[in-house]
Amino acid sequence: MRTFLCIPIDTPLREALSNLSGELRSLVQVRASWVKAENFHVTLRFLGEIEPMLTIELQQLCRVVTRRIQPFNLSIDRLGMFPSPERPRVLWAGGEAPSTFRDLASSLNHELVKIGFPKERKATISHITLARIKGRADRSIGEAIRSLGKLPGWTLHADRLILMESRLTAHGAAYTPVFTQRFGDAAACGTDASGGANDHAI
């Protein structure tokens, strides 16, 4: 199963980002794969293909990490491109990663290395992927970002971590929550998350 760890997006922010994505799509003149609104999320760590039984160990690991982290806010105040504006492959909305986000990413990285995952570099930007650029980049991307100006400064309240399974279908990627772990809580939630994960974990 193909998996990643992420922070879910609440409905108002998802709708705002969907509107933003639509504006960008009309302005950018390159071939790109645009992320569906229901798939918006803040990635903490892409795990790739794992054995289903490993999810038990991953849940224990996430429980240890998240109980040390209190809920926090992420600022979504800018548009950017990875790896660089000159060679864009990912178009994102996000902001400078706060210390709590960096601590969370660092703790997850530390624990994942213990069970055989490679170490990753420290996160400095918390971001939501809007599009993956497929074609050759041109000036339309930078011009679109400049024309939209600074984002309103949306805030995402991060209160849970989700292990998400990603399945490729004829209609694109489909995400399914495997487990949800609230920050500051040693007990894991079910995938319905008492009305939370079904609404937010997409």
VENZIQUI-V566338 format. One record per pair of residues at least 6 apart in sequence whose ideal C-beta (glycine too) atoms are under 8 Angstrom apart, sorted by the first residue. I is the first residue (numbers start at 1). J is the second residue. D is the distance in Angstrom with one decimal. If there is no record, write none. Layout:
i=I j=J d=D
i=I j=J d=D
This chain:
i=1 j=49 d=7.0
i=1 j=50 d=6.1
i=1 j=51 d=7.9
i=1 j=52 d=5.7
i=1 j=55 d=8.0
i=1 j=165 d=5.2
i=2 j=48 d=6.5
i=2 j=49 d=5.5
i=2 j=50 d=8.0
i=2 j=165 d=6.7
i=2 j=166 d=4.8
i=2 j=167 d=7.1
i=2 j=168 d=7.9
i=3 j=47 d=4.7
i=3 j=48 d=7.4
i=3 j=49 d=8.0
i=3 j=50 d=5.6
i=3 j=55 d=7.8
i=3 j=163 d=5.9
i=3 j=164 d=6.4
i=3 j=165 d=5.4
i=3 j=166 d=6.8
i=3 j=178 d=6.8
i=4 j=43 d=5.8
i=4 j=44 d=7.8
i=4 j=45 d=6.5
i=4 j=46 d=4.5
i=4 j=47 d=5.7
i=4 j=163 d=7.8
i=4 j=164 d=5.6
i=4 j=166 d=6.6
i=5 j=43 d=7.5
i=5 j=44 d=4.6
i=5 j=45 d=4.5
i=5 j=47 d=6.8
i=5 j=62 d=7.3
i=5 j=108 d=6.6
i=5 j=161 d=6.2
i=5 j=162 d=7.1
i=5 j=163 d=5.8
i=5 j=164 d=7.5
i=6 j=41 d=4.2
i=6 j=42 d=5.9
i=6 j=43 d=5.1
i=6 j=44 d=5.9
i=6 j=161 d=7.5
i=6 j=162 d=5.6
i=6 j=164 d=5.6
i=7 j=41 d=6.6
i=7 j=42 d=4.1
i=7 j=44 d=6.5
i=7 j=74 d=7.4
i=7 j=156 d=7.3
i=7 j=158 d=4.7
i=7 j=160 d=7.2
i=7 j=161 d=6.5
i=7 j=162 d=7.5
i=8 j=41 d=5.9
i=8 j=160 d=6.6
i=8 j=162 d=5.8
i=8 j=196 d=8.0
i=8 j=197 d=7.2
i=8 j=200 d=3.8
i=8 j=201 d=4.4
i=8 j=202 d=7.0
i=9 j=17 d=7.3
i=9 j=40 d=4.6
i=9 j=41 d=5.8
i=9 j=42 d=7.2
i=9 j=128 d=6.8
i=9 j=156 d=6.6
i=9 j=200 d=6.6
i=9 j=202 d=7.6
i=10 j=156 d=6.9
i=10 j=157 d=7.1
i=10 j=199 d=7.9
i=10 j=200 d=5.7
i=11 j=199 d=6.3
i=11 j=200 d=7.5
i=13 j=40 d=7.9
i=13 j=76 d=7.0
i=13 j=154 d=5.6
i=13 j=156 d=5.7
i=14 j=37 d=5.5
i=14 j=38 d=7.6
i=14 j=40 d=5.4
i=14 j=202 d=7.9
i=15 j=37 d=7.4
i=16 j=152 d=7.8
i=16 j=154 d=6.0
i=17 j=37 d=7.0
i=17 j=40 d=5.6
i=17 j=76 d=7.7
i=17 j=93 d=6.0
i=17 j=128 d=6.3
i=17 j=130 d=7.1
i=18 j=37 d=3.9
i=18 j=40 d=7.8
i=20 j=93 d=6.5
i=20 j=130 d=7.4
i=20 j=148 d=7.4
i=20 j=151 d=7.5
i=21 j=34 d=6.2
i=21 j=35 d=7.3
i=21 j=37 d=7.3
i=21 j=130 d=5.0
i=21 j=131 d=7.2
i=23 j=148 d=6.5
i=24 j=79 d=7.8
i=24 j=91 d=7.0
i=24 j=130 d=6.6
i=24 j=131 d=7.2
i=24 j=144 d=5.5
i=24 j=145 d=7.9
i=24 j=148 d=7.2
i=25 j=32 d=7.9
i=25 j=34 d=5.8
i=25 j=131 d=7.6
i=27 j=140 d=6.6
i=27 j=143 d=7.3
i=27 j=144 d=3.7
i=27 j=147 d=6.6
i=27 j=148 d=7.9
i=28 j=91 d=7.7
i=28 j=131 d=7.6
i=28 j=140 d=5.3
i=28 j=141 d=5.5
i=28 j=144 d=5.2
i=29 j=138 d=6.4
i=29 j=140 d=4.1
i=30 j=133 d=5.9
i=30 j=134 d=7.7
i=30 j=135 d=4.4
i=30 j=136 d=6.9
i=30 j=137 d=6.1
i=30 j=138 d=5.9
i=30 j=140 d=6.4
i=30 j=141 d=6.5
i=31 j=133 d=7.6
i=31 j=134 d=4.4
i=31 j=135 d=3.2
i=32 j=91 d=7.3
i=32 j=131 d=4.4
i=32 j=132 d=6.4
i=32 j=133 d=5.0
i=32 j=134 d=5.7
i=32 j=135 d=6.9
i=33 j=131 d=6.5
i=33 j=132 d=4.6
i=33 j=134 d=6.0
i=34 j=130 d=7.0
i=34 j=131 d=4.8
i=35 j=129 d=5.5
i=35 j=130 d=5.9
i=35 j=131 d=6.4
i=35 j=132 d=7.7
i=36 j=172 d=6.4
i=38 j=175 d=7.9
i=38 j=202 d=4.5
i=39 j=172 d=7.9
i=39 j=173 d=6.2
i=39 j=175 d=5.8
i=39 j=202 d=6.3
i=40 j=128 d=5.3
i=40 j=129 d=7.9
i=40 j=202 d=7.5
i=41 j=128 d=6.8
i=41 j=162 d=7.9
i=41 j=164 d=7.2
i=41 j=175 d=7.7
i=41 j=201 d=7.8
i=41 j=202 d=7.4
i=42 j=74 d=6.6
i=42 j=94 d=7.7
i=42 j=126 d=5.5
i=42 j=127 d=6.9
i=42 j=128 d=5.8
i=42 j=156 d=7.0
i=42 j=158 d=7.4
i=43 j=127 d=7.8
i=43 j=129 d=7.4
i=44 j=104 d=6.8
i=44 j=105 d=5.8
i=44 j=108 d=6.1
i=44 j=123 d=7.7
i=44 j=161 d=6.9
i=45 j=105 d=7.3
i=45 j=108 d=5.7
i=45 j=109 d=7.1
i=45 j=112 d=6.7
i=45 j=120 d=6.8
i=47 j=58 d=7.8
i=47 j=112 d=7.8
i=47 j=117 d=6.9
i=50 j=58 d=7.7
i=54 j=115 d=7.9
i=55 j=163 d=6.5
i=55 j=178 d=5.5
i=55 j=179 d=6.9
i=57 j=115 d=6.2
i=58 j=163 d=5.9
i=58 j=179 d=8.0
i=59 j=163 d=7.2
i=59 j=179 d=5.0
i=59 j=181 d=7.2
i=59 j=188 d=5.8
i=61 j=108 d=7.9
i=61 j=111 d=4.8
i=61 j=112 d=7.1
i=61 j=115 d=6.9
i=62 j=108 d=7.6
i=62 j=161 d=5.8
i=62 j=163 d=6.9
i=62 j=179 d=7.5
i=62 j=181 d=4.6
i=62 j=188 d=7.7
i=63 j=181 d=5.9
i=63 j=186 d=5.8
i=63 j=187 d=7.8
i=63 j=188 d=6.1
i=64 j=111 d=6.7
i=65 j=104 d=7.0
i=65 j=107 d=4.7
i=65 j=108 d=5.6
i=65 j=111 d=6.0
i=65 j=161 d=7.8
i=66 j=104 d=7.8
i=66 j=160 d=7.9
i=66 j=161 d=5.4
i=66 j=181 d=4.6
i=66 j=182 d=6.8
i=66 j=183 d=5.1
i=66 j=184 d=7.3
i=66 j=185 d=7.2
i=67 j=183 d=8.0
i=67 j=184 d=6.4
i=67 j=185 d=6.4
i=67 j=186 d=4.5
i=68 j=107 d=7.0
i=69 j=100 d=6.4
i=69 j=103 d=7.0
i=69 j=104 d=5.2
i=69 j=107 d=7.6
i=69 j=183 d=4.6
i=69 j=184 d=6.6
i=70 j=100 d=7.4
i=70 j=183 d=6.0
i=70 j=184 d=4.9
i=71 j=157 d=6.6
i=71 j=158 d=6.3
i=71 j=159 d=4.1
i=71 j=183 d=5.0
i=71 j=184 d=6.6
i=72 j=98 d=6.3
i=72 j=100 d=4.1
i=72 j=101 d=6.9
i=72 j=157 d=8.0
i=72 j=158 d=5.5
i=72 j=183 d=7.5
i=73 j=98 d=7.4
i=73 j=155 d=5.1
i=73 j=156 d=6.8
i=73 j=157 d=5.7
i=73 j=158 d=6.9
i=74 j=94 d=7.8
i=74 j=95 d=6.6
i=74 j=97 d=7.8
i=74 j=98 d=6.9
i=74 j=101 d=6.4
i=74 j=126 d=5.0
i=74 j=155 d=7.1
i=74 j=156 d=4.4
i=74 j=158 d=5.6
i=75 j=95 d=3.9
i=75 j=96 d=7.1
i=75 j=98 d=7.6
i=75 j=153 d=6.5
i=75 j=154 d=7.6
i=75 j=155 d=6.1
i=75 j=156 d=8.0
i=76 j=93 d=5.5
i=76 j=94 d=5.9
i=76 j=95 d=5.7
i=76 j=128 d=6.9
i=76 j=151 d=6.4
i=76 j=153 d=7.6
i=76 j=154 d=4.2
i=76 j=155 d=7.2
i=76 j=156 d=6.0
i=77 j=95 d=4.7
i=77 j=150 d=6.8
i=77 j=151 d=5.1
i=77 j=152 d=7.9
i=77 j=153 d=4.6
i=77 j=154 d=7.3
i=78 j=93 d=7.3
i=78 j=94 d=6.7
i=78 j=95 d=6.0
i=78 j=150 d=6.9
i=78 j=151 d=6.0
i=79 j=91 d=7.2
i=79 j=92 d=7.1
i=79 j=93 d=5.6
i=79 j=145 d=4.7
i=79 j=148 d=6.9
i=79 j=151 d=6.8
i=80 j=91 d=7.8
i=80 j=92 d=5.5
i=80 j=93 d=7.9
i=80 j=94 d=6.6
i=80 j=125 d=7.0
i=80 j=127 d=7.0
i=81 j=88 d=3.8
i=81 j=89 d=7.7
i=81 j=90 d=6.6
i=81 j=91 d=5.7
i=81 j=92 d=7.3
i=81 j=141 d=6.8
i=81 j=145 d=7.9
i=82 j=88 d=7.3
i=82 j=89 d=6.1
i=82 j=90 d=4.2
i=82 j=92 d=6.8
i=82 j=127 d=8.0
i=83 j=89 d=6.5
i=83 j=90 d=8.0
i=85 j=141 d=7.8
i=85 j=142 d=6.0
i=86 j=137 d=7.8
i=87 j=137 d=6.7
i=88 j=133 d=5.3
i=88 j=137 d=5.0
i=88 j=141 d=5.6
i=89 j=132 d=6.7
i=89 j=133 d=5.3
i=90 j=129 d=5.7
i=90 j=131 d=7.5
i=90 j=132 d=5.8
i=90 j=133 d=7.1
i=91 j=129 d=7.5
i=91 j=130 d=5.0
i=91 j=131 d=4.4
i=91 j=132 d=7.8
i=91 j=133 d=6.6
i=91 j=141 d=6.8
i=92 j=125 d=7.9
i=92 j=127 d=4.0
i=92 j=128 d=6.1
i=92 j=129 d=5.3
i=92 j=130 d=5.9
i=93 j=127 d=6.8
i=93 j=128 d=5.2
i=93 j=130 d=5.9
i=93 j=151 d=6.6
i=94 j=125 d=5.4
i=94 j=126 d=5.3
i=94 j=127 d=3.2
i=94 j=128 d=6.0
i=95 j=125 d=7.3
i=95 j=126 d=6.3
i=95 j=127 d=8.0
i=96 j=124 d=7.2
i=96 j=125 d=6.7
i=96 j=126 d=7.8
i=97 j=105 d=7.5
i=97 j=123 d=5.2
i=97 j=124 d=5.6
i=97 j=125 d=5.8
i=97 j=126 d=4.5
i=98 j=126 d=7.7
i=101 j=123 d=6.8
i=101 j=126 d=5.2
i=101 j=158 d=7.4
i=102 j=122 d=6.6
i=102 j=123 d=5.9
i=102 j=124 d=7.6
i=104 j=161 d=7.7
i=105 j=122 d=7.1
i=105 j=123 d=4.2
i=106 j=122 d=6.6
i=109 j=119 d=6.2
i=109 j=120 d=5.5
i=113 j=119 d=5.2
i=133 j=141 d=7.4
i=158 j=183 d=7.1
i=159 j=182 d=6.1
i=159 j=183 d=5.7
i=160 j=180 d=5.4
i=160 j=181 d=6.4
i=160 j=182 d=4.8
i=160 j=183 d=6.4
i=160 j=189 d=7.2
i=160 j=193 d=7.1
i=160 j=196 d=6.9
i=160 j=197 d=7.7
i=160 j=200 d=7.6
i=161 j=180 d=7.4
i=161 j=181 d=5.0
i=161 j=182 d=8.0
i=161 j=183 d=7.0
i=162 j=177 d=5.2
i=162 j=178 d=7.7
i=162 j=179 d=7.3
i=162 j=180 d=5.1
i=162 j=181 d=7.7
i=162 j=197 d=6.7
i=162 j=201 d=4.9
i=163 j=177 d=7.3
i=163 j=178 d=4.3
i=163 j=179 d=5.3
i=164 j=175 d=5.0
i=164 j=176 d=6.9
i=164 j=177 d=5.9
i=164 j=178 d=6.7
i=164 j=201 d=6.9
i=165 j=175 d=7.0
i=165 j=176 d=4.7
i=165 j=177 d=7.8
i=165 j=178 d=5.4
i=166 j=173 d=5.4
i=166 j=174 d=7.5
i=166 j=175 d=5.7
i=167 j=173 d=7.1
i=167 j=174 d=4.9
i=167 j=175 d=7.9
i=167 j=176 d=7.1
i=168 j=174 d=7.8
i=175 j=201 d=7.6
i=175 j=202 d=5.9
i=176 j=191 d=7.9
i=177 j=191 d=4.4
i=177 j=193 d=7.6
i=177 j=197 d=5.0
i=177 j=201 d=4.4
i=178 j=191 d=7.1
i=179 j=188 d=5.5
i=179 j=189 d=7.6
i=179 j=190 d=7.9
i=179 j=191 d=6.6
i=180 j=188 d=6.8
i=180 j=189 d=4.3
i=180 j=190 d=7.3
i=180 j=191 d=6.3
i=180 j=193 d=4.7
i=180 j=196 d=7.2
i=180 j=197 d=4.8
i=180 j=201 d=6.6
i=181 j=188 d=5.1
i=181 j=189 d=6.9
i=182 j=189 d=6.0
i=189 j=196 d=7.2
i=189 j=197 d=6.8
i=190 j=197 d=7.8
i=191 j=197 d=5.4
i=191 j=198 d=7.8
i=191 j=201 d=7.7
i=192 j=198 d=5.7
i=193 j=200 d=7.5
i=193 j=201 d=7.0
